[in-house]
Amino acid sequence: MRTSQLSKWIVAAAVCLSSALTALPAAAANKTKIEPPAEKLDNATCQTCHDGKKGKLEMPGVAGEKHAVHSVSPDKYAKSVHGKMECVACHTDIVDSTSQHKRSTAKAPDCASCHQALWDKAKAAGAGAQKPRLETVVKNIEAYGKSFHAQADKDHPTQPKATCTQCHDTHAFNVPADKKSPEYAAWRKDIPNQCGTCHDEQLETFTASVHGKELLDKGNTKAPACVNCHTTHDITNTSLSSFKLLVTDACGSCHKEKLSSYRDTYHGQVTRLGGTDTAKCFNCHGSHGILPANDPKSKVNVANRLKTCQTCHDGKKRELATDGFITFGPHANSHDFAKYPQMWIATKFMQALLVGVFAFFWLHSGLWYFREWKDRKERKAIPHIRTEGLPAEPEKVFKRFPIGWRVAHLAFALITMTLVLTGTSALFSQTAWAPVVAGLLGGAKGLAYIHRIAATMFVGIFFIHFVYVMQSLLRDKNFRWFGPDSLIPNWKDLADCIGMFKWFLGKGPKPRFERWAYYEKFDYWAVFWGVSIIGCSGLMLAFPTVTAKYLPGWVFNIATVVHGEEAFLAAVFLFTVHFFNNHFRPDKLPPPDIVMFTGTQSLEEFRADHPAQYQRLMESGELEKFLVDAPSQPMRRGSKILGLTLIAVGLTLLVLVINGFLTGG
């Protein structure tokens, strides 16, 4: 009985003790909540699943469809520019290491905002200069924001056409700094494939091209990849004018000699002035599928060349290209006689002409200046004219030019300056000033229109003058074609020229000129030469389809050389030799000489310039017929202002021309 009671007490005590022991931790737990150990979200933990060794990982998308999760190679990530960063620094919404991660509401930073924040922080700390690569990234971000890739995608308006991560593998991105290293070669070689993930058709065409074979098959890292033509971050729409012009420069960065010869053509001059309506590199050679010229499929193969030309000269916007276009040399040069003999001969002839003309007349002007300066320094007396038998009025002057000649001269001066400005803007399109002039005159098209209108006016006035002079001379029964009043060169002109050089050197007296001195005749007949050479070559270039219908295409190359070089000769001669002879000789100072504006000059000046004519008129008693009242003061003042203005414009044009010549093509 007692034993039974004792057993019951022992069991009860054990139960109570057990309950007490069980309740104790619970009570303690009610007072202090114990957290489970925090999950470790370092890179090693992430890579236990994302290293690509456990097979394909997938996760549901927004619409429930599954898509593959990017795998990360630990080795490549460690070598990348982000290798020292923790995964969760970018993937801030990941809060656990379980499959199908639970995600927080934190917004993961995008590439642009992250790098911009780092750059702002560096600048605030004064460490911007120590982080040039970060600065480059920020500039690239700015360029990308304005690029074609940053525009909204047509199919997904809330998304850009391409994001950073589509081009850059953020887990392995590391552009090798050493461009001669194998790593850099591998990176360059992979660019087309990277771009080809979106542009697969272009990749296929590029792979078969001469550029693609050089880069992808031969491994030549100097061969162009996509980024050479399209750039990297500031990729633009290929239909924009800015892109078309930049592509030409991109081609020339490798093909320097070809670009130089192309720039010498009308096509190249227009593009350098900002025009895009003439042929550029890709118009003739293609873009992604460029092939060697000897390839039967090449756009510039001789069998396909006319068809290529007719893509622009299609008979709609432009006259239809004819067979002569085939032999045009878009890259013809003057130093390869074997390949371009016509260009070589034409260039050498024009160079010899320029050197000969300038050498002779600049020497002539220099010696003339020296002799007159020397005479003025020695104060040699100038003989006065005889006034016996002349009218008593002191205000009588000699009438040298009738109104028709003066109007024609002024028109020629204004038109010639217009031609020089518009023509040399194209000829020297490489200068800083040429595109500015083109912009002010309506671009390359406006420049061409003004130039052609001025040329038409010049030729028109020339023919009117020629017809007027010829009919006047033919009606004059007393006119002698080789007489003293004729502009036709004769043996006296040669003797006068030789006599002038003797006078320059103090070896003889100054020649006595008749109505027209030899240098004045040269000025006059130079217009005929210029109209013939510049005019004919200009017509060939202005009407290419007509020219190519009857002449071979290489004529365009010759016409371009002759037209430009002869125009250069005319402009420089006009603004140096002609200006010196008439305005800047010591005996003519201060400028301007206004005889061509008033048509008259004083008797003293007339006798000094043309003593033989003066003596002839005096002896025959005809001088009085040429004496007229002196021009009024307003007329003289206006003539001086007009003369100084034209001289200033001419000298300004001379500076531009010299600048263009010295800066090269």
DODOTI-213477 format. One line per field, with one value per residue (C-alpha): residue in one letter; x, y, z; residue number from 1. Coordinates in steps of 0.001 Angstrom, whole numbers, plus 500000, padded with zeros to 6 digits. Example, Ala and Ser with C-alpha at 12.3 -4.5 7.8 and 13.67 -1.06 7.14 Angstrom:
resn	a:s $
px	512300:513670 $
py	495500:498940 $
pz	507800:507140 $
resi	1:2 $
***
This chain:
resn	m:r:t:s:q:l:s:k:w:i:v:a:a:a:v:c:l:s:s:a:l:t:a:l:p:a:a:a:a:n:k:t:k:i:e:p:p:a:e:k:l:d:n:a:t:c:q:t:c:h:d:g:k:k:g:k:l:e:m:p:g:v:a:g:e:k:h:a:v:h:s:v:s:p:d:k:y:a:k:s:v:h:g:k:m:e:c:v:a:c:h:t:d:i:v:d:s:t:s:q:h:k:r:s:t:a:k:a:p:d:c:a:s:c:h:q:a:l:w:d:k:a:k:a:a:g:a:g:a:q:k:p:r:l:e:t:v:v:k:n:i:e:a:y:g:k:s:f:h:a:q:a:d:k:d:h:p:t:q:p:k:a:t:c:t:q:c:h:d:t:h:a:f:n:v:p:a:d:k:k:s:p:e:y:a:a:w:r:k:d:i:p:n:q:c:g:t:c:h:d:e:q:l:e:t:f:t:a:s:v:h:g:k:e:l:l:d:k:g:n:t:k:a:p:a:c:v:n:c:h:t:t:h:d:i:t:n:t:s:l:s:s:f:k:l:l:v:t:d:a:c:g:s:c:h:k:e:k:l:s:s:y:r:d:t:y:h:g:q:v:t:r:l:g:g:t:d:t:a:k:c:f:n:c:h:g:s:h:g:i:l:p:a:n:d:p:k:s:k:v:n:v:a:n:r:l:k:t:c:q:t:c:h:d:g:k:k:r:e:l:a:t:d:g:f:i:t:f:g:p:h:a:n:s:h:d:f:a:k:y:p:q:m:w:i:a:t:k:f:m:q:a:l:l:v:g:v:f:a:f:f:w:l:h:s:g:l:w:y:f:r:e:w:k:d:r:k:e:r:k:a:i:p:h:i:r:t:e:g:l:p:a:e:p:e:k:v:f:k:r:f:p:i:g:w:r:v:a:h:l:a:f:a:l:i:t:m:t:l:v:l:t:g:t:s:a:l:f:s:q:t:a:w:a:p:v:v:a:g:l:l:g:g:a:k:g:l:a:y:i:h:r:i:a:a:t:m:f:v:g:i:f:f:i:h:f:v:y:v:m:q:s:l:l:r:d:k:n:f:r:w:f:g:p:d:s:l:i:p:n:w:k:d:l:a:d:c:i:g:m:f:k:w:f:l:g:k:g:p:k:p:r:f:e:r:w:a:y:y:e:k:f:d:y:w:a:v:f:w:g:v:s:i:i:g:c:s:g:l:m:l:a:f:p:t:v:t:a:k:y:l:p:g:w:v:f:n:i:a:t:v:v:h:g:e:e:a:f:l:a:a:v:f:l:f:t:v:h:f:f:n:n:h:f:r:p:d:k:l:p:p:p:d:i:v:m:f:t:g:t:q:s:l:e:e:f:r:a:d:h:p:a:q:y:q:r:l:m:e:s:g:e:l:e:k:f:l:v:d:a:p:s:q:p:m:r:r:g:s:k:i:l:g:l:t:l:i:a:v:g:l:t:l:l:v:l:v:i:n:g:f:l:t:g:g $
px	500000:502708:504810:501947:501448:505154:505167:502299:504116:507286:505418:503581:506821:508451:505552:505687:509428:509160:506473:508539:511600:509532:507884:511148:512542:509138:508935:512392:511503:508532:510881:513693:512977:515954:516572:517835:521353:521444:521861:525233:524816:528418:529685:530703:527155:525656:528029:527081:524018:524958:528342:526713:527839:524437:522687:520224:518474:515084:512710:509183:508786:506161:503633:504450:506668:510005:513332:516924:518933:522367:525236:528429:531909:533847:537131:535795:533992:537130:539023:536245:536049:533382:535385:535815:532122:529600:526704:524129:525662:523717:521107:519813:516367:517756:517347:517802:519798:516907:515780:513127:514431:512149:512595:512434:510861:514312:514948:518157:520354:520836:524290:523961:522792:525399:528344:527026:526755:530310:531575:529690:531143:534660:534339:532953:535997:538325:539435:538028:541468:542494:539587:539891:538256:535199:535003:535055:532187:530126:530783:529702:526499:525770:526424:524213:521349:521311:521853:519569:519805:518363:515181:511993:511559:508649:507380:508001:507566:508549:511942:514887:516013:519138:520379:523884:523609:522694:526064:528182:528389:528456:529849:532806:533249:536906:538228:541973:544076:546929:545784:548614:547666:545930:543108:542422:542455:539912:537716:537828:537063:533965:532401:530541:529076:527971:526239:524920:522771:520316:521544:521817:521270:523973:526325:525799:526575:529575:531028:531232:532723:536372:536321:534675:537115:540053:538830:537068:539013:542492:542299:543575:542510:543269:540430:537193:534540:531016:532177:534587:531734:528805:530832:530116:527844:526681:525273:522902:520297:522076:519682:520895:523179:525610:526121:526638:529344:531060:531143:533179:535743:535681:536553:539333:540890:542151:542086:543865:545093:541714:539980:542394:541761:538014:538079:539530:536411:533155:531555:534184:534120:530372:530534:533281:531064:528314:526257:524967:523325:526448:528103:529903:532013:529100:527056:529626:531223:528286:528272:528285:528957:531978:533800:537061:536702:537713:534897:532074:529535:531259:529303:532407:533301:533493:530505:528364:529733:527181:524317:525925:526214:522587:521391:522012:522035:518740:517054:514666:516411:519437:520012:520533:524188:525639:528457:531112:530598:532244:535732:535485:538214:536794:540246:542401:545596:548392:551359:550520:551384:550948:547351:546243:548436:545922:545772:549543:550023:547252:548524:552127:551058:548988:551755:554249:551811:551299:554998:555849:553207:553824:557603:557611:555022:556010:559584:558267:556272:559099:561635:559140:558436:562144:562864:560001:560795:564422:563477:561138:563851:566295:563535:563981:561942:559019:558882:555839:553555:553467:550278:550822:547790:545593:542417:542962:540565:542683:539943:540177:541213:541925:539038:540514:537528:533955:530973:530493:534008:533615:530300:531690:534777:532690:530409:533412:534958:531858:531103:534734:534877:531667:533138:536341:534452:532093:534610:537466:535059:534605:538219:539505:536656:539146:539591:537768:536272:534844:531949:531120:530861:528795:526480:525924:525128:522664:524982:526754:523693:523390:527097:526788:523748:525366:528614:526834:524637:527702:529571:526668:526604:530373:530278:527253:528946:532107:530267:528356:531659:533295:530464:530376:534134:534209:531341:532884:536244:534792:532859:535951:537610:540710:541379:544602:544593:548257:548289:548928:545277:544944:544916:546451:550023:552793:556592:556725:555174:557997:560544:558803:558827:562553:563087:561234:563536:566535:565023:564376:568084:569260:570471:568302:565463:561887:559923:557398:554049:551320:547611:547956:551052:552061:550961:547543:547169:548053:545302:542821:543604:543837:540058:539722:542012:540128:536698:537897:539655:537618:534351:534672:535847:533090:530445:531720:531356:527998:526463:528108:525613:526029:529800:529816:527604:530359:533583:535206:534738:538369:537634:535856:539110:540996:538274:538335:542097:542123:539087:540445:544070:543198:540737:543443:545857:543313:542422:545995:547132:544220:544703:548496:549832:546788:546284:549982:550095:547079:546983:550137:553071:554924:553856:550191:550152:547960:545362:542971:543533:540034:540557:538410:535546:535591:536938:539390:542872:544896:547118:550215:549258:548252:551580:553530:551697:551352:553932:553936:550186:550363:553048:551164:547960:549805:551590:548397:546366:543876:544481:541776:539135:539820:539715:536630:535589:537035:534619:532769:533926:531049:531959:535602:534758:532328:534875:537511:535130:534121:537765:538887:535969:536796:540465:539582:537310:539943:542697:540399:539731:543473:544071:541418:542886:546417:545135:543414:546540:548808:546506:546445:543656 $
py	500000:502407:501216:501889:505398:506106:505087:507431:510318:509658:509583:512811:514524:513414:514747:518073:518333:517496:520109:522648:521926:522134:525408:527126:527599:528659:531302:532474:532550:534777:537282:537184:536150:534226:534957:532244:532782:535383:533992:534613:536377:536695:535955:532408:531647:533102:531148:527813:528050:530621:529306:527366:523968:522878:523016:525495:527791:529264:531689:532874:536189:538892:537019:533670:532414:530972:532360:531306:532858:534171:532004:533630:532206:532782:533171:535697:537628:537825:539368:541819:545472:544521:541607:543169:543948:541824:540451:542036:545480:545465:542799:544730:543131:539649:538934:535146:532316:529984:528897:531238:534108:536164:539743:543003:546173:547773:548960:547611:550438:550580:550887:554560:555800:553696:554982:558541:558364:557044:559866:562518:561100:561114:564712:565795:564204:565923:562576:562964:563324:559983:558186:558846:555553:556392:559784:558007:555790:558827:560471:557256:557283:560822:559815:556753:558903:560763:557686:555619:552706:554806:555587:553746:550384:550262:546904:547696:551469:551344:549890:551329:549676:548397:548559:548467:544799:543759:544907:544590:541344:543064:539936:539562:543040:544046:545829:545049:548202:546804:546951:544646:541894:538627:539535:542747:540868:538414:541262:543033:539823:539234:542660:541642:538595:540768:543241:540343:539082:541767:542578:539051:539918:542561:540112:537542:540114:541484:538009:537475:540924:541844:543522:540557:538040:540171:540501:537203:534784:536288:537804:541205:543487:546568:545619:547505:546111:547474:550170:551724:552926:553088:554190:552648:554624:557501:555264:557263:556609:555708:557874:561071:563404:563578:559811:559752:562386:560738:557378:558935:560113:556678:555036:557555:556763:553539:554437:557803:558035:556996:559614:562303:561522:561307:564755:566203:565232:567154:564384:564778:568577:568626:566158:568167:571255:569361:568205:564637:564490:563322:559905:558850:555765:553479:554619:553092:550324:549252:549139:545755:543693:545504:543293:543707:545457:542281:540291:539810:540665:543922:547120:548751:545861:547155:545017:546547:550077:551735:550222:551579:555069:554885:554460:558218:559317:557521:559701:561141:563478:563531:562782:559064:558003:556930:554582:557237:557137:553706:555085:557979:557661:558585:557975:559217:560968:562914:560829:557411:557730:554011:553998:557557:558907:561577:562997:562981:564879:567406:568124:568544:570902:573061:573140:574260:576945:578261:578301:579963:582704:583549:583403:585807:588318:588333:588975:591656:593294:593042:594658:597336:598213:598389:600688:603117:603133:603867:606708:608250:607958:609785:612367:612210:614934:613919:616033:618237:618071:620715:622745:624932:624840:623160:624754:627121:625289:623586:621097:619147:615482:612684:610301:606819:604441:604843:604023:600547:599441:600808:599065:595821:596123:596683:593773:591557:592587:591799:588542:587404:587948:585971:583154:583179:583063:580243:578310:578342:577385:574105:573824:574391:572688:571352:574819:576133:579029:577112:575409:578767:580438:577515:577769:581490:580885:578035:575057:573147:573367:577125:577500:575529:577504:580884:579776:578594:581686:583935:581882:582233:585998:586208:584349:586381:589726:588451:587604:590897:592736:590657:591223:594952:595368:593308:595103:598473:597513:596000:599187:601349:601495:603177:600616:598658:595225:595473:599254:601378:601281:597505:595095:592365:591617:592620:592674:596065:594468:591937:594734:596796:593835:593311:597063:597146:594531:596566:599657:597715:596908:600375:599148:601361:603921:603092:601968:604395:602630:603183:603029:599530:598386:594729:593918:595480:593314:590270:591177:591541:588311:586379:586745:584973:582182:581947:581808:579101:576897:577524:577844:574657:572540:574001:573115:569526:569261:571042:568677:565313:563104:565069:564936:561208:560563:561618:561459:558917:559320:560216:563561:564530:564031:566216:568867:569027:569565:572133:574030:574328:575090:577668:579369:579463:581005:583631:584600:584918:586760:589184:590043:590298:591254:593145:594966:595883:597176:599400:600297:599462:600640:603473:605856:604880:605201:605808:603471:603251:604243:605317:605616:602516:603995:607579:606666:609587:610412:613598:614590:614164:610604:609820:611073:609122:605854:606070:608562:607189:607604:611077:612168:610676:612504:615748:615576:614720:617355:614736:615100:617717:615196:613120:615957:616174:617953:616498:614306:615958:615650:613275:611134:611026:610368:607591:606050:606016:604381:601787:601155:600732:598421:596187:596136:595173:592373:591187:591098:589247:586648:586425:585625:582900:581406:581401:579816:577116:576467:576224:573983:571405:569060 $
pz	500000:500987:498084:495713:497105:496843:493218:492453:494102:492174:488842:489693:490636:487415:485383:487183:486766:483098:482635:484486:482405:479250:480230:481161:477613:476373:479043:478216:474564:475319:476855:474093:470442:468954:465150:462803:461411:458518:454968:453384:449961:448843:445311:446206:447354:444156:441959:443511:441267:438590:437465:434623:435892:437170:433869:432470:434946:434138:435761:434942:433146:433570:431449:433081:430269:431269:430079:430635:433430:432492:433699:434967:434495:437752:435852:433349:436050:438160:435204:434278:435237:437784:439227:442677:443111:444982:442932:445259:444643:441372:442144:445150:444995:445842:449579:449869:448338:447643:444222:442793:444915:447038:445901:447778:446457:446049:442501:441022:439684:435915:434356:433525:436923:438747:436728:436808:440603:440868:438659:440624:443830:442368:441217:444592:446238:443768:442355:438840:437244:438721:437079:433322:432414:434506:432771:429408:430527:431539:428156:426463:428519:427332:423730:424071:425376:422055:419911:417720:420168:422998:421067:421944:420278:417842:419110:422798:423247:426932:426087:424116:420901:422647:426227:427684:428653:425118:423835:426983:428969:432351:434045:431665:430134:429888:426800:426609:426853:424777:421146:420090:422514:421527:423917:422017:418721:420112:421355:417966:416148:418272:417617:414408:416156:419069:416739:414691:417554:416468:412959:411623:407944:408003:409731:407005:404296:406182:406721:402948:402263:401829:405238:406928:405484:406511:410093:410769:408588:408574:412058:410904:413760:411637:409307:410007:412314:412809:415245:412716:410551:412982:416048:419461:421767:419563:416842:414682:412019:408787:406776:408443:406493:409411:409304:405540:405789:408755:406977:404167:406709:408341:405032:404530:407905:406307:402598:402882:399295:397920:400058:398857:395181:395818:397466:394255:392296:392241:394311:397016:397019:397583:400481:402154:401913:403752:400769:400642:397227:395379:395380:398539:399216:400073:397061:394745:396816:398980:402757:404504:401387:399890:397386:395422:392054:390210:391828:389277:392005:392995:392395:390914:388649:385087:384134:386898:386983:384695:386698:389871:388356:387269:390854:391184:387546:387023:384413:387014:389423:387138:383494:382846:382999:379654:378686:379107:382884:382997:382305:384780:387419:390844:392336:389463:390541:388914:390096:388644:384950:384264:385508:384723:381873:380820:384345:384635:381355:382047:385555:384471:381656:384007:386602:383954:382785:386316:387114:383798:384015:387661:387374:384428:385637:389313:388237:385888:388700:391218:388909:387870:391474:392238:389266:389962:393694:392897:390523:393114:395757:393503:392772:389021:387330:385173:381974:381713:378700:376014:376144:373073:370834:373447:374784:377670:379954:382639:383489:380250:380540:378078:377324:377238:377585:376276:378483:377014:377940:381467:382094:380700:382918:386055:385177:384504:387838:389898:388081:388215:391966:392356:390279:392311:395622:394622:392549:395042:397834:395981:394836:398372:400193:402766:404301:407341:405382:402406:404284:405890:402475:401202:404202:403600:399928:400353:400756:398024:395766:396198:395541:392292:391103:391774:390121:386984:386753:387112:384504:382069:382611:382133:378830:377727:378393:376728:373522:373536:373905:371197:368708:369502:368990:365817:364113:365051:363621:360475:359745:360262:356836:358283:361028:360662:362313:363227:363583:366700:367833:367547:370484:368338:369501:367100:366937:368680:371757:371916:371499:374216:376614:376095:376406:379732:381246:380031:381674:384877:385062:384009:380610:378428:378267:379104:376007:374551:374542:371993:372785:374268:376142:375819:379383:378712:375610:377694:380174:377349:375536:378797:378996:375651:376860:380135:378528:376167:378731:381873:379963:377916:380846:383005:380417:380327:384101:384196:381636:382371:380562:377328:377678:378434:375427:373043:375080:377417:381155:381880:380209:383455:385336:382848:382859:386666:386724:383915:385224:388748:387869:385203:387578:390242:387712:386680:390253:391501:388355:388582:392255:392096:388655:387346:390645:390740:387166:387681:391389:393350:391255:393000:390226:390814:394608:396482:394987:393284:389672:388614:384853:384234:386283:384997:381537:381709:382944:383221:380331:382527:383379:379799:378443:381081:380390:376584:375254:371690:371341:372892:370432:367480:368410:368982:365636:363766:365595:366786:370509:370914:369747:372886:375399:377606:380777:383957:385907:388765:392343:393275:390276:391303:394939:394032:391673:394404:396875:394272:393334:396947:397644:394686:395661:399240:398041:395584:398191:400600:397920:397288:400969:400842:397672:399086:402286:400258:398213:401264:403306:400521:399382 $
resi	1:2:3:4:5:6:7:8:9:10:11:12:13:14:15:16:17:18:19:20:21:22:23:24:25:26:27:28:29:30:31:32:33:34:35:36:37:38:39:40:41:42:43:44:45:46:47:48:49:50:51:52:53:54:55:56:57:58:59:60:61:62:63:64:65:66:67:68:69:70:71:72:73:74:75:76:77:78:79:80:81:82:83:84:85:86:87:88:89:90:91:92:93:94:95:96:97:98:99:100:101:102:103:104:105:106:107:108:109:110:111:112:113:114:115:116:117:118:119:120:121:122:123:124:125:126:127:128:129:130:131:132:133:134:135:136:137:138:139:140:141:142:143:144:145:146:147:148:149:150:151:152:153:154:155:156:157:158:159:160:161:162:163:164:165:166:167:168:169:170:171:172:173:174:175:176:177:178:179:180:181:182:183:184:185:186:187:188:189:190:191:192:193:194:195:196:197:198:199:200:201:202:203:204:205:206:207:208:209:210:211:212:213:214:215:216:217:218:219:220:221:222:223:224:225:226:227:228:229:230:231:232:233:234:235:236:237:238:239:240:241:242:243:244:245:246:247:248:249:250:251:252:253:254:255:256:257:258:259:260:261:262:263:264:265:266:267:268:269:270:271:272:273:274:275:276:277:278:279:280:281:282:283:284:285:286:287:288:289:290:291:292:293:294:295:296:297:298:299:300:301:302:303:304:305:306:307:308:309:310:311:312:313:314:315:316:317:318:319:320:321:322:323:324:325:326:327:328:329:330:331:332:333:334:335:336:337:338:339:340:341:342:343:344:345:346:347:348:349:350:351:352:353:354:355:356:357:358:359:360:361:362:363:364:365:366:367:368:369:370:371:372:373:374:375:376:377:378:379:380:381:382:383:384:385:386:387:388:389:390:391:392:393:394:395:396:397:398:399:400:401:402:403:404:405:406:407:408:409:410:411:412:413:414:415:416:417:418:419:420:421:422:423:424:425:426:427:428:429:430:431:432:433:434:435:436:437:438:439:440:441:442:443:444:445:446:447:448:449:450:451:452:453:454:455:456:457:458:459:460:461:462:463:464:465:466:467:468:469:470:471:472:473:474:475:476:477:478:479:480:481:482:483:484:485:486:487:488:489:490:491:492:493:494:495:496:497:498:499:500:501:502:503:504:505:506:507:508:509:510:511:512:513:514:515:516:517:518:519:520:521:522:523:524:525:526:527:528:529:530:531:532:533:534:535:536:537:538:539:540:541:542:543:544:545:546:547:548:549:550:551:552:553:554:555:556:557:558:559:560:561:562:563:564:565:566:567:568:569:570:571:572:573:574:575:576:577:578:579:580:581:582:583:584:585:586:587:588:589:590:591:592:593:594:595:596:597:598:599:600:601:602:603:604:605:606:607:608:609:610:611:612:613:614:615:616:617:618:619:620:621:622:623:624:625:626:627:628:629:630:631:632:633:634:635:636:637:638:639:640:641:642:643:644:645:646:647:648:649:650:651:652:653:654:655:656:657:658:659:660:661:662:663:664:665 $
***
